[in-house]
Amino acid sequence: MIVTLEISLYPLKDEYESDIIPFIQSLNSNPELKVFTNAMSTYVKGEWGTVNNVLSTALESLWSEGATSSTVVKIIPRDLPIEDGFFNL
């Protein structure tokens, strides 16, 4: 099943880029996923098992390094057209 996920990572420190950039890079490292990032969040699309495994690994890696963050994740079990950047309603 293809899922579309939106994730926003909010590190609880002033130098937040040092947590966010490696996190997004770890999501991008899997060629089976489509990853799109904007200034507010990152969208990930792929097979549910792959998305779930990559996300779990990325978060565990971040947290095991001592990072503290608020993380907001929305998952929709559909193949949404995130490549277009917007929806025509």
N, C-alpha and C positions, 0 to 999 in steps of 0.2 A: 504494500500500500504506500502510495506517495503521500508525504505530508509536507506542509509548508509551516515553517516555524519563524517567529520573530523573537529575537532576544535582545534585551538591553542590559548591559552590565554596568553597574555603578560602584566602582571601587571607593571605599570610604577612606580616601587619603588625597592629599593635594596633587601628588604626581600620578594621576590616574592613568596616563598613557602607558606607563610601564607595565600595567596589568592588561589593559584593553588590547593593545597591539599584538602581543604574543597570543592572546586568546583567539582573536580573529584569524591570525596566521595559522593556528592549529586547526580551525574549522576549514580554512582554505586548503589545507594540506591533503585533504581527501578528494581525489578526482571524481568520485561518485556523487559528490554534492555540488549543488549550485549555490554559491554564497554571494550575496549582494549587501554592501555596507553603505549606509548614509550617515549623516551627522548624529542621528538620534538612536539608530538601532541597526541590527544586522538581520537579514533574512536568509534562511537556509531551506533548501528544498531537496528532497531525496527520499529514498526508501526509508520507512520508519525505523527499521532495525539499524541501518547505517547511521541515520541522524541521531538516534538515541545513543548509540555507542560512542560516536565522535563527540557529542555534547557532554556525555558523562565523563569521558576521558579528559576533555579540555577543562571542565570545571574542577575535576579532582586534582589535576595538575596545578591549576591556579591556587586552589585552597591548600594543597599540601605544601606550597611555598610560603604559606602564612598570610596570604591575601585575605582581606575581609571585604566583602562587597554585598550589595543588594543586587539580586538578579531577577529580572522579570522575563518570563517566557510565555509566549502564546503559541499554541499548536493547533493547527487546523488540518484535519485528515482529508485534504484535497490538494490537487495540483493547481495552485493559484498562479496567475500570470505575473509573478513578481519581476520578471525580466523587463516588463514594460514600464515599471516605475510608478504606475498609477492605474486606477480602474476607471473604465468608462461606464458611468451609471446611466 
